[in-house]
Structures are given as C-alpha cells and as structure tokens.
Amino acid sequence: MHELGVVIEIVKTVEDFAAANGLSQIDTVVLQIGELSAMVPKYIEDCYPAAVDGTRLQDTKLRIEIIPGNALCKACGKVFNLLEHKSSCPSCSGKDWDLLTGKEFLIKEIVAC
C-alpha cells in the first residue's frame, strides 16, 4: 500500500502551505482523485488518520472528490466514461479515443477555519 507515503507527503505539503500563508488552523483538505489513477480512495481515507496524527492537521477532515475517467471518441466525437462502457464508445463501438479525465490526483482545496 503506497497510499500512506503519498498521504504523508500531502500532509507535509498542506503544512508547508499553511505555514507560508499564515494559516493557524485547517478545517478540511479536499483531494481530487481520478477513477483511473493508481490511488485507491478508500485506502487514502484509511491512511489519513495515521498520517495526520501528531501534526497540526490532526483535527482536520478529509474530503475526496472522484473525477470520472472520461474519453473522447476519435471516430464520432462522443465523450464517454471508460469504465462504464468498458473502453468502447457507446455510440459507435470505437476503441480509438483520447483520455480527457480520470488520472488526476491533486489537492483541490485547503479550507481554513
């Protein structure tokens, strides 16, 4: 499970941001995770309490937003969800597409108290 190391880095990044911007308390950290990324949201949630324990973020909440894995069909131009449609365009059954979203993993928002 590599998520713990990633969450620890997120905590460091948020702490550095808070210090650089004079924020004394953080209420919520919002992450965006693409459904095609290597990160498992459930594991991120499970690791978060251990990663923030003993830090200035230990009383913060974690909110995760899932970004759908969408693609654009090169044949017909339809935007579709890759997982929902098993990587085939639901309009023309095409398998030649460009990935639009779904690989993201980022800190979207830091909500201060």
Residue pairs with C-beta under 8 A, 6 or more apart in sequence:
1 43
1 47
2 38
3 39
3 40
3 43
3 44
3 46
3 47
4 47
4 50
4 51
6 39
6 44
6 105
7 44
7 47
7 48
7 51
8 51
10 29
10 31
10 51
10 107
11 51
11 52
11 55
11 57
13 107
14 26
14 29
14 57
14 107
14 110
15 55
15 56
15 57
17 23
17 110
18 24
18 26
18 56
18 110
18 112
23 110
23 112
24 113
25 56
25 112
25 113
26 56
26 57
26 60
26 110
26 111
26 112
26 113
27 60
27 61
27 111
27 112
27 113
28 60
28 61
28 62
28 63
28 109
28 110
28 111
29 57
29 60
29 61
29 62
29 63
29 107
29 109
29 110
29 111
30 63
30 64
30 65
30 107
30 108
30 109
30 110
30 111
31 44
31 62
31 63
31 64
31 65
31 105
31 106
31 107
31 108
32 64
32 65
32 66
32 67
32 104
32 105
32 106
32 108
33 39
33 41
33 44
33 64
33 65
33 66
33 67
33 104
33 105
34 66
34 67
34 68
34 69
34 101
34 102
34 103
34 104
34 105
35 66
35 67
35 68
35 69
35 83
35 102
36 69
36 82
36 83
36 99
36 102
36 103
37 102
37 103
37 104
37 105
38 105
39 105
41 64
41 66
44 62
44 64
45 62
45 64
48 62
52 58
52 60
65 108
67 101
67 102
67 104
68 81
68 101
68 102
69 81
69 82
69 83
69 99
69 101
69 102
69 103
70 79
70 80
70 81
70 82
70 99
70 100
70 101
70 102
71 79
71 80
71 81
71 82
71 87
71 97
71 98
71 99
71 100
72 78
72 79
72 97
72 98
72 100
73 79
73 80
73 89
73 91
73 92
73 94
73 96
73 97
74 94
74 96
74 97
74 98
75 89
75 92
75 94
75 96
76 89
76 91
76 92
76 94
78 89
78 90
78 91
78 92
79 100
80 89
80 90
80 91
80 97
82 97
82 99
82 102
87 95
87 97
88 94
88 95
89 95
89 97
